[in-house]
């Protein structure tokens, strides 16, 4: 196909769509985390039976 050159398309719409998609994902993730209770860590948050300690256990 001599003489038919392909027109080059701009990548700007793809970049803009990617940035908008990333922003929507970030806002959605933030909203879900805040709905679930946020990321605050308090001294009552623990999955151990002894609770949260400040340092390592005492040496015996």
C-alpha positions as CSV (number, residue, x, y, z in Angstrom):
1,X,0.0,0.0,0.0
2,X,2.4,2.6,-1.2
3,X,1.4,6.2,-0.6
4,X,-0.9,5.6,2.3
5,X,0.7,6.8,5.5
6,X,-1.0,6.1,8.8
7,X,-1.9,9.2,10.7
8,X,-0.4,9.5,14.1
9,X,-2.9,9.9,16.9
10,X,-2.1,11.9,19.9
11,X,-1.7,10.1,23.2
12,X,-3.1,12.9,25.3
13,X,-6.6,11.5,25.6
14,X,-5.2,8.2,26.9
15,X,-3.1,10.1,29.5
16,X,-6.0,12.2,30.6
17,X,-8.2,9.1,30.9
18,X,-5.5,7.3,32.9
19,X,-5.2,10.3,35.3
20,X,-8.9,10.5,35.8
21,X,-9.2,6.8,36.3
22,X,-6.4,6.9,38.9
23,X,-8.1,9.8,40.7
24,X,-11.4,7.9,40.8
25,X,-9.7,4.8,42.2
26,X,-7.8,6.8,44.8
27,X,-11.0,8.6,46.0
28,X,-12.9,5.3,46.1
29,X,-10.2,3.6,48.1
30,X,-10.1,6.6,50.5
31,X,-13.8,6.4,51.0
32,X,-13.9,2.7,51.7
33,X,-11.0,3.0,54.2
34,X,-12.7,5.8,56.0
35,X,-16.0,3.9,56.0
36,X,-14.3,0.9,57.5
37,X,-12.9,3.0,60.4
38,X,-9.9,4.7,59.0
39,X,-6.2,4.1,59.6
40,X,-5.9,5.5,63.1
41,X,-4.0,3.2,65.5
42,X,-4.9,3.4,69.2
43,X,-3.6,1.5,72.2
44,X,-6.7,-0.6,72.3
45,X,-6.1,-1.9,68.7
46,X,-4.5,-5.3,69.0
47,X,-4.8,-8.9,67.9
48,X,-2.7,-10.2,70.8
49,X,-4.2,-11.2,74.1
50,X,-1.7,-9.0,76.0
51,X,-2.6,-5.8,74.2
52,X,-0.1,-3.3,72.7
53,X,3.1,-2.9,74.6
54,X,5.6,-0.1,74.3
55,X,8.8,-2.2,74.1
56,X,10.0,-5.8,74.0
57,X,9.0,-8.3,76.7
58,X,11.1,-8.4,79.8
59,X,14.1,-10.8,79.8
60,X,13.8,-13.8,82.2
